[in-house]
Amino acid sequence: MDRPRRRLETPVGAATLLLGFGQPVRITRAGRPPDTLVSVYCGPTTTPAVGEHGGRLAGVEVMLAPWAAFTLFGTPQYELADRTVDPDVLPHALDRRVGDLAGALAALPSWEARFRLLDEVFARWWEAGTPCSARVVRAWAELVRTGGAMPVRRLAEEVGWSVRHLENRFREQIGLGPKAAARVLRLQRARRLLAAGHGQAETAAVCGFYDQAHLSGEFKAMTGCTPREFTMARRLPFTTAAPREDRMAGEATSLVLASGAPDRSAVFSKTRGTG
């Protein structure tokens, strides 16, 4: 691009590994100092972040089920919740540095060759990694299947654990407790429905919110904007707010912010006063 780009990223039901090819990205999250990194690991989160680059960014972004990230890196995921770190500072036992892998990917001549190398390396890392609990995987799959609607007590019964044990293992291998993970998945589903044109009242009912006010409050807490602001901003031309691509296929995850805007208010200036 011919100018810097700032992009608001909302919480999703995945961990993120960005293998950068040389250009850094600056990531800002409320309550934390900004991080400027080339390769990035971000665990599960309940808060939005803003990523900014200078106009050119190349690399591979890998979206991981949180329990898969636990297997690859072996780090209790609660230590990484709502954080952004250089993956090479994690205490993993991988057979090569993540930065070295990113450099090897950048040097290859085609995306086909890059994806082939990624498949090979991830297969080795998976085999050597810390095994995750099959019950955690099953519980996570149930939460994803129901869009975060399954009550925690029922989820514990489903996998044969006490609620307390489920909470402890979830925090270790997912990064969030089951209730917080359900909030993220429920809001992810709501964003998808709103982006597809469904109304707020209908979306609140379908996704299991108490009412429209509950949806709005959760939306504001986890994205930094109201449902209307988010939906209207995604309808603006790409040069202002609408992302060319979201981070996950079929999901409404992102907003491209106005270049040079000091805060998110500049994104929504065209939507205010419209009722």
C-alpha positions as CSV (number, residue, x, y, z in Angstrom):
1,M,0.0,0.0,0.0
2,D,1.1,3.6,-0.5
3,R,0.5,4.5,3.2
4,P,0.5,2.8,6.6
5,R,-2.5,0.6,7.5
6,R,-4.2,0.2,10.8
7,R,-6.6,-2.6,11.4
8,L,-8.8,-3.4,14.4
9,E,-8.9,-7.1,15.2
10,T,-11.6,-8.5,17.4
11,P,-11.4,-11.7,19.6
12,V,-11.8,-14.9,17.7
13,G,-11.9,-18.6,18.8
14,A,-8.3,-19.2,17.8
15,A,-4.7,-18.5,18.6
16,T,-2.6,-16.7,16.0
17,L,1.0,-17.4,14.8
18,L,2.3,-14.8,12.3
19,L,5.5,-15.8,10.5
20,G,6.8,-12.4,9.3
21,F,9.1,-12.0,6.3
22,G,11.0,-8.9,7.6
23,Q,8.6,-6.0,8.0
24,P,7.4,-5.4,11.6
25,V,3.8,-4.9,12.8
26,R,3.0,-2.7,15.7
27,I,0.2,-4.1,17.9
28,T,-1.6,-2.1,20.5
29,R,-4.0,-3.4,23.1
30,A,-5.7,-1.4,25.9
31,G,-3.9,-1.6,29.2
32,R,-0.6,-2.8,27.7
33,P,2.4,-1.1,26.0
34,P,2.5,-1.5,22.2
35,D,4.6,-4.4,20.8
36,T,6.6,-4.1,17.6
37,L,7.4,-7.5,16.2
38,V,8.2,-9.3,13.0
39,S,6.9,-12.7,14.0
40,V,4.0,-12.8,16.5
41,Y,2.2,-15.2,18.7
42,C,-1.2,-14.1,20.2
43,G,-3.1,-16.4,22.4
44,P,-6.8,-16.4,23.0
45,T,-8.2,-12.9,23.9
46,T,-11.3,-11.2,25.1
47,T,-10.2,-7.7,24.1
48,P,-9.6,-6.0,20.7
49,A,-6.2,-5.1,19.3
50,V,-5.0,-2.7,16.7
51,G,-2.3,-3.8,14.3
52,E,-0.4,-1.3,12.2
53,H,2.3,-1.6,9.5
54,G,4.1,0.9,7.3
55,G,2.3,0.0,4.1
56,R,4.0,-3.3,3.3
57,L,3.7,-6.6,5.2
58,A,4.5,-10.1,4.0
59,G,4.3,-13.4,5.8
60,V,2.1,-16.4,6.7
61,E,-0.6,-16.1,9.4
62,V,-1.5,-19.5,10.9
63,M,-4.8,-19.7,12.8
64,L,-4.6,-22.4,15.5
65,A,-7.2,-24.1,17.6
66,P,-6.1,-23.0,21.1
67,W,-5.4,-26.5,22.3
68,A,-3.2,-27.1,19.2
69,A,-1.2,-24.0,20.2
70,F,-0.7,-25.6,23.6
71,T,0.6,-28.8,22.0
72,L,3.0,-26.9,19.7
73,F,4.4,-24.6,22.3
74,G,3.8,-26.4,25.6
75,T,3.2,-23.2,27.4
76,P,0.2,-22.9,29.7
77,Q,-2.1,-20.8,27.6
78,Y,-3.4,-18.7,30.5
79,E,0.0,-17.1,30.7
80,L,-0.5,-15.8,27.1
81,A,-4.1,-14.7,27.2
82,D,-4.6,-11.1,26.1
83,R,-0.9,-10.9,25.2
84,T,1.2,-10.6,22.1
85,V,4.7,-12.0,22.2
86,D,7.6,-13.0,20.0
87,P,7.1,-16.8,19.6
88,D,10.8,-17.4,20.1
89,V,10.6,-16.2,23.7
90,L,8.2,-19.0,24.6
91,P,9.8,-21.9,26.5
92,H,9.1,-24.4,23.7
93,A,11.3,-27.4,22.7
94,L,11.0,-26.9,18.9
95,D,13.7,-28.2,16.6
96,R,14.2,-24.7,15.1
97,R,13.5,-21.1,16.0
98,V,10.3,-19.7,14.6
99,G,12.2,-16.7,13.3
100,D,14.5,-19.1,11.3
101,L,11.4,-20.8,9.9
102,A,10.0,-17.5,8.8
103,G,13.3,-16.7,7.1
104,A,13.3,-20.0,5.3
105,L,9.7,-19.5,4.2
106,A,10.6,-16.0,2.8
107,A,13.5,-17.4,0.8
108,L,11.3,-20.0,-1.1
109,P,10.2,-19.1,-4.6
110,S,6.5,-20.0,-4.4
111,W,3.6,-20.2,-2.0
112,E,3.2,-23.9,-2.9
113,A,6.8,-24.5,-1.6
114,R,6.1,-22.4,1.5
115,F,3.0,-24.3,2.4
116,R,4.8,-27.6,1.8
117,L,7.6,-26.6,4.2
118,L,5.0,-25.5,6.8
119,D,3.2,-28.8,6.6
120,E,6.5,-30.7,7.2
121,V,7.6,-28.5,10.1
122,F,4.3,-28.4,11.8
123,A,4.0,-32.2,11.5
124,R,7.3,-32.6,13.3
125,W,6.4,-30.0,16.0
126,W,3.1,-31.8,16.5
127,E,4.7,-35.2,17.1
128,A,7.2,-33.7,19.5
129,G,4.8,-31.4,21.3
130,T,3.0,-31.6,24.6
131,P,-0.1,-33.8,24.3
132,C,-3.4,-32.0,24.9
133,S,-6.3,-33.6,26.7
134,A,-8.8,-35.4,24.5
135,R,-11.5,-34.2,26.9
136,V,-10.4,-30.6,26.4
137,V,-10.5,-31.0,22.7
138,R,-14.0,-32.5,23.0
139,A,-15.2,-29.7,25.2
140,W,-13.8,-27.1,22.9
141,A,-15.5,-28.7,19.9
142,E,-18.8,-28.7,21.7
143,L,-18.5,-25.0,22.5
144,V,-17.6,-24.2,18.9
145,R,-20.4,-26.4,17.6
146,T,-23.0,-24.6,19.8
147,G,-21.5,-21.1,19.2
148,G,-20.7,-20.8,22.9
149,A,-24.3,-21.6,23.9
150,M,-23.6,-24.8,26.0
151,P,-23.7,-24.1,29.8
152,V,-20.4,-24.9,31.6
153,R,-22.0,-27.4,34.0
154,R,-23.5,-29.3,31.1
155,L,-20.1,-29.2,29.3
156,A,-18.4,-30.6,32.3
157,E,-21.0,-33.4,32.5
158,E,-20.5,-34.1,28.8
159,V,-16.7,-34.8,29.3
160,G,-17.0,-36.4,32.7
161,W,-15.2,-33.8,34.8
162,S,-16.2,-31.5,37.7
163,V,-16.7,-27.9,36.7
164,R,-13.6,-26.9,38.7
165,H,-11.4,-29.4,36.9
166,L,-12.8,-28.4,33.5
167,E,-12.1,-24.7,34.3
168,N,-8.5,-25.5,35.3
169,R,-7.7,-27.7,32.3
170,F,-9.4,-25.2,30.0
171,R,-7.3,-22.3,31.3
172,E,-4.2,-24.4,30.9
173,Q,-4.8,-25.7,27.3
174,I,-7.2,-23.1,25.9
175,G,-6.1,-20.0,27.7
176,L,-9.5,-18.8,28.8
177,G,-11.9,-20.5,31.2
178,P,-14.9,-22.2,29.5
179,K,-17.2,-19.3,30.4
180,A,-14.9,-16.7,28.8
181,A,-14.3,-18.9,25.8
182,A,-18.1,-19.2,25.4
183,R,-18.4,-15.4,25.4
184,V,-15.9,-15.1,22.6
185,L,-17.5,-17.8,20.5
186,R,-21.0,-16.4,21.1
187,L,-19.8,-12.9,20.0
188,Q,-18.1,-14.3,17.0
189,R,-21.3,-15.9,15.9
190,A,-23.2,-12.6,16.5
191,R,-20.7,-10.6,14.4
192,R,-21.2,-13.1,11.6
193,L,-25.0,-12.8,11.7
194,L,-24.9,-9.0,11.9
195,A,-22.5,-8.8,9.0
196,A,-24.9,-11.0,7.0
197,G,-27.7,-8.5,7.5
198,H,-29.6,-9.9,10.5
199,G,-31.0,-7.4,13.0
200,Q,-29.7,-6.9,16.5
201,A,-32.8,-8.2,18.3
202,E,-32.9,-11.4,16.1
203,T,-29.1,-11.9,16.6
204,A,-29.3,-11.5,20.3
205,A,-32.1,-14.1,20.5
206,V,-30.4,-16.6,18.2
207,C,-27.0,-16.3,19.9
208,G,-28.3,-16.7,23.5
209,F,-27.9,-13.2,24.8
210,Y,-30.5,-12.1,27.4
211,D,-31.6,-9.2,25.2
212,Q,-30.4,-6.6,22.8
213,A,-28.8,-4.6,25.6
214,H,-26.8,-7.6,26.7
215,L,-25.5,-8.1,23.1
216,S,-24.6,-4.4,22.8
217,G,-22.7,-4.5,26.1
218,E,-20.7,-7.6,25.3
219,F,-20.0,-6.2,21.8
220,K,-18.6,-3.0,23.2
221,A,-16.5,-4.8,25.8
222,M,-14.9,-7.1,23.4
223,T,-14.6,-5.1,20.2
224,G,-14.5,-1.5,21.4
225,C,-17.5,-0.4,19.4
226,T,-21.2,-1.0,19.3
227,P,-22.9,-3.5,17.0
228,R,-24.2,-0.7,14.8
229,E,-20.8,1.0,14.6
230,F,-19.1,-2.2,13.6
231,T,-21.7,-3.2,11.0
232,M,-21.9,0.2,9.4
233,A,-18.1,0.6,9.3
234,R,-17.8,-2.7,7.5
235,R,-20.1,-1.4,4.7
236,L,-17.8,1.6,4.0
237,P,-15.4,1.5,1.1
238,F,-12.2,-0.5,1.6
239,T,-10.2,2.6,1.7
240,T,-11.9,3.6,5.0
241,A,-12.9,0.6,7.0
242,A,-14.1,-2.5,5.3
243,P,-11.4,-5.2,5.3
244,R,-10.4,-6.8,2.0
245,E,-10.2,-10.1,3.8
246,D,-11.1,-11.3,7.3
247,R,-8.6,-13.4,9.3
248,M,-11.0,-16.4,9.3
249,A,-13.0,-17.5,6.3
250,G,-16.7,-16.7,6.7
251,E,-16.2,-14.6,9.8
252,A,-16.5,-10.9,10.5
253,T,-13.3,-10.3,12.4
254,S,-11.8,-7.0,11.4
255,L,-12.1,-3.3,10.5
256,V,-9.4,-1.4,8.5
257,L,-9.0,1.9,10.3
258,A,-8.7,5.3,8.7
259,S,-5.0,6.0,7.9
260,G,-3.5,8.3,10.6
261,A,-6.6,8.2,12.8
262,P,-5.5,8.8,16.4
263,D,-8.1,6.4,17.7
264,R,-11.1,4.4,16.7
265,S,-13.5,7.3,16.7
266,A,-12.4,8.4,13.3
267,V,-13.6,5.1,11.9
268,F,-17.1,5.7,13.0
269,S,-17.5,9.4,12.3
270,K,-19.5,8.7,9.1
271,T,-22.0,6.5,11.0
272,R,-22.9,8.7,13.9
273,G,-26.1,10.7,13.8
274,T,-27.8,8.2,11.6
275,G,-30.1,6.8,14.3
